[in-house]
Amino acid sequence: MDAIYAAGSLPIAAEDCKTKTLATRLTIFGFVVLDEVQGDGTVRRLRPSEAIHLSTAHPWRVSRRSSRYTVDNDLPSSDVELFHSQMA
């Protein structure tokens, strides 16, 4: 946690299942966010339900959450309604 908060983010190798398991737990509790780094360098935000499956196909980037109530614009339109009351 200290390393993530000090640096802002921390890369996790694709095959590092132990660290991915810990990062998934931290995501479920809302402390960090996970991004899957694709082969072309682009990133895709992982939901906790996706992260539980521990894909070893791609490395991850663990980042500190900017705010507890932040909602990205990357959410599917079906999920935006879930957070409608939190949007400012």
A tleap script that builds the chain and sets N, CA, C and O, in Angstrom:
source leaprc.protein.ff14SB
mol = sequence {
  NMET ASP ALA ILE TYR ALA ALA GLY SER LEU
  PRO ILE ALA ALA GLU ASP CYS LYS THR LYS
  THR LEU ALA THR ARG LEU THR ILE PHE GLY
  PHE VAL VAL LEU ASP GLU VAL GLN GLY ASP
  GLY THR VAL ARG ARG LEU ARG PRO SER GLU
  ALA ILE HIE LEU SER THR ALA HIE PRO TRP
  ARG VAL SER ARG ARG SER SER ARG TYR THR
  VAL ASP ASN ASP LEU PRO SER SER ASP VAL
  GLU LEU PHE HIE SER GLN MET CALA
}
set mol.1.N position { 0.828 -1.188 0.000 }
set mol.1.CA position { 0.000 0.000 0.000 }
set mol.1.C position { 0.873 1.253 0.000 }
set mol.1.O position { 0.613 2.204 -0.737 }
set mol.2.N position { 1.915 1.240 0.840 }
set mol.2.CA position { 2.780 2.420 0.910 }
set mol.2.C position { 3.443 2.703 -0.436 }
set mol.2.O position { 3.544 3.855 -0.859 }
set mol.3.N position { 3.894 1.637 -1.105 }
set mol.3.CA position { 4.557 1.817 -2.399 }
set mol.3.C position { 3.588 2.360 -3.438 }
set mol.3.O position { 3.956 3.213 -4.245 }
set mol.4.N position { 2.363 1.878 -3.425 }
set mol.4.CA position { 1.358 2.346 -4.382 }
set mol.4.C position { 1.020 3.808 -4.133 }
set mol.4.O position { 0.957 4.602 -5.071 }
set mol.5.N position { 0.802 4.164 -2.874 }
set mol.5.CA position { 0.426 5.545 -2.559 }
set mol.5.C position { 1.590 6.516 -2.751 }
set mol.5.O position { 1.373 7.676 -3.100 }
set mol.6.N position { 2.820 6.056 -2.527 }
set mol.6.CA position { 3.977 6.932 -2.720 }
set mol.6.C position { 4.250 7.176 -4.207 }
set mol.6.O position { 4.525 8.303 -4.620 }
set mol.7.N position { 4.171 6.107 -5.004 }
set mol.7.CA position { 4.482 6.221 -6.427 }
set mol.7.C position { 3.273 6.596 -7.277 }
set mol.7.O position { 3.431 7.106 -8.387 }
set mol.8.N position { 2.081 6.350 -6.772 }
set mol.8.CA position { 0.879 6.606 -7.549 }
set mol.8.C position { 0.360 5.366 -8.242 }
set mol.8.O position { -0.849 5.202 -8.405 }
set mol.9.N position { 1.278 4.476 -8.660 }
set mol.9.CA position { 0.879 3.217 -9.277 }
set mol.9.C position { 2.024 2.217 -9.155 }
set mol.9.O position { 3.164 2.581 -8.867 }
set mol.10.N position { 1.691 0.955 -9.382 }
set mol.10.CA position { 2.673 -0.119 -9.264 }
set mol.10.C position { 2.359 -1.172 -10.314 }
set mol.10.O position { 1.230 -1.658 -10.375 }
set mol.11.N position { 3.348 -1.541 -11.155 }
set mol.11.CA position { 3.081 -2.584 -12.147 }
set mol.11.C position { 3.136 -3.967 -11.501 }
set mol.11.O position { 3.899 -4.195 -10.562 }
set mol.12.N position { 2.320 -4.886 -12.015 }
set mol.12.CA position { 2.334 -6.276 -11.564 }
set mol.12.C position { 2.536 -7.144 -12.797 }
set mol.12.O position { 1.805 -7.015 -13.778 }
set mol.13.N position { 3.525 -8.025 -12.747 }
set mol.13.CA position { 3.813 -8.917 -13.868 }
set mol.13.C position { 2.631 -9.848 -14.127 }
set mol.13.O position { 1.868 -10.164 -13.214 }
set mol.14.N position { 2.486 -10.278 -15.363 }
set mol.14.CA position { 1.349 -11.103 -15.762 }
set mol.14.C position { 1.261 -12.395 -14.968 }
set mol.14.O position { 0.160 -12.847 -14.655 }
set mol.15.N position { 2.384 -12.995 -14.638 }
set mol.15.CA position { 2.383 -14.297 -13.969 }
set mol.15.C position { 2.408 -14.213 -12.441 }
set mol.15.O position { 2.444 -15.252 -11.782 }
set mol.16.N position { 2.393 -13.035 -11.869 }
set mol.16.CA position { 2.480 -12.853 -10.412 }
set mol.16.C position { 1.100 -12.977 -9.754 }
set mol.16.O position { 0.461 -11.976 -9.429 }
set mol.17.N position { 0.658 -14.220 -9.566 }
set mol.17.CA position { -0.694 -14.482 -9.042 }
set mol.17.C position { -0.865 -14.053 -7.588 }
set mol.17.O position { -1.952 -13.618 -7.207 }
set mol.18.N position { 0.169 -14.161 -6.775 }
set mol.18.CA position { 0.044 -13.779 -5.359 }
set mol.18.C position { -0.221 -12.282 -5.215 }
set mol.18.O position { -1.091 -11.874 -4.446 }
set mol.19.N position { 0.524 -11.475 -5.948 }
set mol.19.CA position { 0.337 -10.034 -5.873 }
set mol.19.C position { -1.007 -9.635 -6.484 }
set mol.19.O position { -1.671 -8.720 -5.996 }
set mol.20.N position { -1.402 -10.325 -7.552 }
set mol.20.CA position { -2.696 -10.036 -8.163 }
set mol.20.C position { -3.842 -10.376 -7.207 }
set mol.20.O position { -4.849 -9.669 -7.170 }
set mol.21.N position { -3.693 -11.444 -6.444 }
set mol.21.CA position { -4.722 -11.808 -5.461 }
set mol.21.C position { -4.856 -10.725 -4.407 }
set mol.21.O position { -5.969 -10.334 -4.058 }
set mol.22.N position { -3.737 -10.238 -3.897 }
set mol.22.CA position { -3.756 -9.177 -2.898 }
set mol.22.C position { -4.339 -7.886 -3.482 }
set mol.22.O position { -5.139 -7.214 -2.831 }
set mol.23.N position { -3.940 -7.545 -4.700 }
set mol.23.CA position { -4.455 -6.337 -5.345 }
set mol.23.C position { -5.962 -6.431 -5.568 }
set mol.23.O position { -6.678 -5.437 -5.442 }
set mol.24.N position { -6.436 -7.619 -5.897 }
set mol.24.CA position { -7.876 -7.820 -6.085 }
set mol.24.C position { -8.626 -7.561 -4.791 }
set mol.24.O position { -9.686 -6.935 -4.806 }
set mol.25.N position { -8.096 -8.029 -3.681 }
set mol.25.CA position { -8.734 -7.791 -2.383 }
set mol.25.C position { -8.765 -6.304 -2.054 }
set mol.25.O position { -9.766 -5.795 -1.549 }
set mol.26.N position { -7.675 -5.614 -2.338 }
set mol.26.CA position { -7.631 -4.176 -2.082 }
set mol.26.C position { -8.629 -3.431 -2.964 }
set mol.26.O position { -9.182 -2.409 -2.557 }
set mol.27.N position { -8.858 -3.943 -4.169 }
set mol.27.CA position { -9.838 -3.339 -5.069 }
set mol.27.C position { -11.249 -3.546 -4.549 }
set mol.27.O position { -12.071 -2.631 -4.593 }
set mol.28.N position { -11.531 -4.738 -4.062 }
set mol.28.CA position { -12.860 -5.032 -3.527 }
set mol.28.C position { -13.190 -4.097 -2.371 }
set mol.28.O position { -14.329 -3.647 -2.239 }
set mol.29.N position { -12.205 -3.803 -1.537 }
set mol.29.CA position { -12.421 -2.909 -0.400 }
set mol.29.C position { -12.371 -1.426 -0.794 }
set mol.29.O position { -12.646 -0.560 0.036 }
set mol.30.N position { -12.022 -1.130 -2.052 }
set mol.30.CA position { -12.057 0.235 -2.544 }
set mol.30.C position { -10.807 1.052 -2.309 }
set mol.30.O position { -10.841 2.275 -2.447 }
set mol.31.N position { -9.689 0.406 -1.953 }
set mol.31.CA position { -8.457 1.150 -1.691 }
set mol.31.C position { -7.693 1.506 -2.958 }
set mol.31.O position { -7.052 2.555 -3.015 }
set mol.32.N position { -7.752 0.650 -3.975 }
set mol.32.CA position { -6.997 0.851 -5.207 }
set mol.32.C position { -7.875 0.521 -6.411 }
set mol.32.O position { -8.971 -0.020 -6.263 }
set mol.33.N position { -7.387 0.849 -7.589 }
set mol.33.CA position { -8.031 0.447 -8.841 }
set mol.33.C position { -7.031 -0.361 -9.656 }
set mol.33.O position { -5.820 -0.170 -9.540 }
set mol.34.N position { -7.545 -1.258 -10.474 }
set mol.34.CA position { -6.704 -2.124 -11.298 }
set mol.34.C position { -6.938 -1.830 -12.773 }
set mol.34.O position { -8.072 -1.665 -13.222 }
set mol.35.N position { -5.842 -1.771 -13.508 }
set mol.35.CA position { -5.901 -1.641 -14.956 }
set mol.35.C position { -5.139 -2.801 -15.558 }
set mol.35.O position { -4.041 -3.130 -15.108 }
set mol.36.N position { -5.719 -3.425 -16.576 }
set mol.36.CA position { -5.033 -4.485 -17.301 }
set mol.36.C position { -4.295 -3.849 -18.466 }
set mol.36.O position { -4.907 -3.146 -19.271 }
set mol.37.N position { -2.999 -4.081 -18.572 }
set mol.37.CA position { -2.181 -3.492 -19.633 }
set mol.37.C position { -2.197 -4.448 -20.817 }
set mol.37.O position { -1.711 -5.576 -20.728 }
set mol.38.N position { -2.762 -3.983 -21.928 }
set mol.38.CA position { -2.876 -4.800 -23.130 }
set mol.38.C position { -1.536 -4.874 -23.862 }
set mol.38.O position { -0.603 -4.144 -23.527 }
set mol.39.N position { -1.442 -5.726 -24.830 }
set mol.39.CA position { -0.214 -5.911 -25.603 }
set mol.39.C position { 0.249 -4.669 -26.332 }
set mol.39.O position { 1.448 -4.485 -26.541 }
set mol.40.N position { -0.691 -3.803 -26.725 }
set mol.40.CA position { -0.326 -2.587 -27.448 }
set mol.40.C position { -0.052 -1.402 -26.520 }
set mol.40.O position { 0.184 -0.286 -26.982 }
set mol.41.N position { -0.087 -1.656 -25.193 }
set mol.41.CA position { 0.210 -0.603 -24.228 }
set mol.41.C position { -1.002 0.125 -23.688 }
set mol.41.O position { -0.883 0.891 -22.732 }
set mol.42.N position { -2.165 -0.093 -24.277 }
set mol.42.CA position { -3.379 0.540 -23.758 }
set mol.42.C position { -3.809 -0.179 -22.481 }
set mol.42.O position { -3.452 -1.334 -22.250 }
set mol.43.N position { -4.574 0.520 -21.668 }
set mol.43.CA position { -5.027 -0.068 -20.409 }
set mol.43.C position { -6.546 -0.175 -20.392 }
set mol.43.O position { -7.253 0.619 -21.014 }
set mol.44.N position { -7.025 -1.168 -19.669 }
set mol.44.CA position { -8.459 -1.371 -19.509 }
set mol.44.C position { -8.733 -1.531 -18.025 }
set mol.44.O position { -8.153 -2.396 -17.368 }
set mol.45.N position { -9.621 -0.692 -17.495 }
set mol.45.CA position { -9.971 -0.736 -16.073 }
set mol.45.C position { -10.689 -2.045 -15.765 }
set mol.45.O position { -11.630 -2.420 -16.464 }
set mol.46.N position { -10.249 -2.732 -14.732 }
set mol.46.CA position { -10.868 -3.986 -14.320 }
set mol.46.C position { -11.861 -3.747 -13.194 }
set mol.46.O position { -11.582 -2.983 -12.269 }
set mol.47.N position { -12.981 -4.376 -13.265 }
set mol.47.CA position { -13.930 -4.381 -12.159 }
set mol.47.C position { -13.479 -5.458 -11.180 }
set mol.47.O position { -12.805 -6.409 -11.575 }
set mol.48.N position { -13.839 -5.319 -9.911 }
set mol.48.CA position { -13.460 -6.361 -8.949 }
set mol.48.C position { -13.929 -7.750 -9.369 }
set mol.48.O position { -13.220 -8.729 -9.138 }
set mol.49.N position { -15.094 -7.854 -9.974 }
set mol.49.CA position { -15.597 -9.159 -10.402 }
set mol.49.C position { -14.745 -9.760 -11.513 }
set mol.49.O position { -14.632 -10.982 -11.607 }
set mol.50.N position { -14.147 -8.926 -12.351 }
set mol.50.CA position { -13.250 -9.417 -13.396 }
set mol.50.C position { -11.895 -9.796 -12.813 }
set mol.50.O position { -11.300 -10.801 -13.204 }
set mol.51.N position { -11.417 -8.992 -11.884 }
set mol.51.CA position { -10.088 -9.205 -11.313 }
set mol.51.C position { -10.005 -10.496 -10.518 }
set mol.51.O position { -8.929 -11.086 -10.418 }
set mol.52.N position { -11.109 -10.946 -9.952 }
set mol.52.CA position { -11.106 -12.168 -9.146 }
set mol.52.C position { -10.654 -13.365 -9.965 }
set mol.52.O position { -10.103 -14.316 -9.410 }
set mol.53.N position { -10.873 -13.338 -11.261 }
set mol.53.CA position { -10.521 -14.478 -12.105 }
set mol.53.C position { -9.023 -14.562 -12.401 }
set mol.53.O position { -8.578 -15.530 -13.018 }
set mol.54.N position { -8.242 -13.575 -11.978 }
set mol.54.CA position { -6.787 -13.587 -12.067 }
set mol.54.C position { -6.222 -13.984 -13.425 }
set mol.54.O position { -5.536 -14.998 -13.550 }
set mol.55.N position { -6.508 -13.199 -14.407 }
set mol.55.CA position { -5.958 -13.454 -15.731 }
set mol.55.C position { -4.444 -13.301 -15.703 }
set mol.55.O position { -3.918 -12.284 -15.250 }
set mol.56.N position { -3.754 -14.316 -16.190 }
set mol.56.CA position { -2.297 -14.225 -16.294 }
set mol.56.C position { -1.881 -13.879 -17.723 }
set mol.56.O position { -0.700 -13.953 -18.062 }
set mol.57.N position { -2.835 -13.505 -18.548 }
set mol.57.CA position { -2.525 -13.166 -19.941 }
set mol.57.C position { -1.851 -11.809 -20.069 }
set mol.57.O position { -1.039 -11.606 -20.971 }
set mol.58.N position { -2.178 -10.869 -19.169 }
set mol.58.CA position { -1.652 -9.511 -19.276 }
set mol.58.C position { -1.176 -9.015 -17.912 }
set mol.58.O position { -1.699 -9.428 -16.877 }
set mol.59.N position { -0.182 -8.126 -17.918 }
set mol.59.CA position { 0.210 -7.495 -16.648 }
set mol.59.C position { -0.849 -6.490 -16.205 }
set mol.59.O position { -1.682 -6.049 -16.998 }
set mol.60.N position { -0.799 -6.146 -14.947 }
set mol.60.CA position { -1.737 -5.180 -14.368 }
set mol.60.C position { -0.984 -3.962 -13.873 }
set mol.60.O position { 0.231 -4.003 -13.674 }
set mol.61.N position { -1.709 -2.890 -13.679 }
set mol.61.CA position { -1.186 -1.701 -13.011 }
set mol.61.C position { -2.141 -1.394 -11.860 }
set mol.61.O position { -3.339 -1.204 -12.068 }
set mol.62.N position { -1.602 -1.349 -10.657 }
set mol.62.CA position { -2.386 -1.018 -9.474 }
set mol.62.C position { -2.163 0.459 -9.191 }
set mol.62.O position { -1.023 0.913 -9.103 }
set mol.63.N position { -3.245 1.205 -9.050 }
set mol.63.CA position { -3.151 2.643 -8.806 }
set mol.63.C position { -4.004 3.024 -7.611 }
set mol.63.O position { -5.012 2.383 -7.314 }
set mol.64.N position { -3.585 4.074 -6.939 }
set mol.64.CA position { -4.420 4.551 -5.837 }
set mol.64.C position { -5.668 5.201 -6.413 }
set mol.64.O position { -5.645 5.790 -7.494 }
set mol.65.N position { -6.713 5.084 -5.694 }
set mol.65.CA position { -7.992 5.671 -6.092 }
set mol.65.C position { -7.913 7.172 -5.848 }
set mol.65.O position { -7.465 7.607 -4.787 }
set mol.66.N position { -8.344 7.962 -6.818 }
set mol.66.CA position { -8.251 9.407 -6.660 }
set mol.66.C position { -9.260 9.922 -5.642 }
set mol.66.O position { -8.986 10.890 -4.933 }
set mol.67.N position { -10.417 9.285 -5.564 }
set mol.67.CA position { -11.429 9.657 -4.604 }
set mol.67.C position { -12.337 8.464 -4.390 }
set mol.67.O position { -12.529 7.650 -5.292 }
set mol.68.N position { -12.878 8.365 -3.226 }
set mol.68.CA position { -13.746 7.236 -2.925 }
set mol.68.C position { -15.006 7.234 -3.782 }
set mol.68.O position { -15.560 6.172 -4.068 }
set mol.69.N position { -15.458 8.406 -4.190 }
set mol.69.CA position { -16.719 8.504 -4.912 }
set mol.69.C position { -16.554 8.869 -6.381 }
set mol.69.O position { -17.519 9.295 -7.016 }
set mol.70.N position { -15.376 8.715 -6.925 }
set mol.70.CA position { -15.142 9.054 -8.315 }
set mol.70.C position { -15.794 8.026 -9.237 }
set mol.70.O position { -15.692 6.821 -9.007 }
set mol.71.N position { -16.458 8.509 -10.274 }
set mol.71.CA position { -17.027 7.643 -11.295 }
set mol.71.C position { -16.441 8.074 -12.624 }
set mol.71.O position { -16.560 9.234 -13.018 }
set mol.72.N position { -15.803 7.133 -13.319 }
set mol.72.CA position { -15.194 7.447 -14.609 }
set mol.72.C position { -16.270 7.597 -15.668 }
set mol.72.O position { -17.420 7.205 -15.472 }
set mol.73.N position { -15.876 8.166 -16.784 }
set mol.73.CA position { -16.756 8.221 -17.941 }
set mol.73.C position { -16.651 6.955 -18.770 }
set mol.73.O position { -17.317 6.830 -19.797 }
set mol.74.N position { -15.807 5.998 -18.329 }
set mol.74.CA position { -15.594 4.758 -19.065 }
set mol.74.C position { -16.629 3.694 -18.743 }
set mol.74.O position { -16.560 2.590 -19.284 }
set mol.75.N position { -17.586 3.997 -17.875 }
set mol.75.CA position { -18.593 3.007 -17.516 }
set mol.75.C position { -19.554 2.767 -18.670 }
set mol.75.O position { -19.899 3.695 -19.401 }
set mol.76.N position { -19.986 1.517 -18.833 }
set mol.76.CA position { -21.028 1.257 -19.826 }
set mol.76.C position { -22.306 2.009 -19.448 }
set mol.76.O position { -22.549 2.270 -18.269 }
set mol.77.N position { -23.105 2.350 -20.429 }
set mol.77.CA position { -24.313 3.135 -20.158 }
set mol.77.C position { -25.247 2.411 -19.191 }
set mol.77.O position { -25.990 3.061 -18.455 }
set mol.78.N position { -25.223 1.088 -19.180 }
set mol.78.CA position { -26.083 0.343 -18.260 }
set mol.78.C position { -25.646 0.513 -16.809 }
set mol.78.O position { -26.467 0.365 -15.904 }
set mol.79.N position { -24.374 0.821 -16.569 }
set mol.79.CA position { -23.867 0.965 -15.206 }
set mol.79.C position { -23.935 2.398 -14.694 }
set mol.79.O position { -23.881 2.614 -13.483 }
set mol.80.N position { -24.052 3.376 -15.576 }
set mol.80.CA position { -24.077 4.778 -15.155 }
set mol.80.C position { -25.240 5.033 -14.214 }
set mol.80.O position { -25.117 5.815 -13.272 }
set mol.81.N position { -26.375 4.377 -14.462 }
set mol.81.CA position { -27.545 4.566 -13.610 }
set mol.81.C position { -27.292 4.136 -12.168 }
set mol.81.O position { -27.895 4.679 -11.242 }
set mol.82.N position { -26.402 3.164 -11.977 }
set mol.82.CA position { -26.080 2.702 -10.636 }
set mol.82.C position { -25.444 3.798 -9.790 }
set mol.82.O position { -25.601 3.821 -8.569 }
set mol.83.N position { -24.721 4.712 -10.449 }
set mol.83.CA position { -23.988 5.750 -9.754 }
set mol.83.C position { -24.619 7.133 -9.941 }
set mol.83.O position { -24.014 8.143 -9.583 }
set mol.84.N position { -25.787 7.180 -10.480 }
set mol.84.CA position { -26.417 8.456 -10.817 }
set mol.84.C position { -26.522 9.379 -9.603 }
set mol.84.O position { -26.298 10.582 -9.735 }
set mol.85.N position { -26.850 8.859 -8.451 }
set mol.85.CA position { -27.020 9.719 -7.274 }
set mol.85.C position { -25.695 10.286 -6.785 }
set mol.85.O position { -25.692 11.277 -6.055 }
set mol.86.N position { -24.557 9.681 -7.169 }
set mol.86.CA position { -23.259 10.153 -6.718 }
set mol.86.C position { -22.649 11.186 -7.665 }
set mol.86.O position { -21.714 11.891 -7.286 }
set mol.87.N position { -23.163 11.282 -8.881 }
set mol.87.CA position { -22.574 12.218 -9.848 }
set mol.87.C position { -22.927 13.653 -9.485 }
set mol.87.O position { -24.054 13.954 -9.093 }
set mol.88.N position { -21.942 14.527 -9.624 }
set mol.88.CA position { -22.168 15.937 -9.284 }
set mol.88.C position { -22.547 16.733 -10.507 }
set mol.88.O position { -22.775 17.939 -10.413 }
savepdb mol mol.pdb
quit
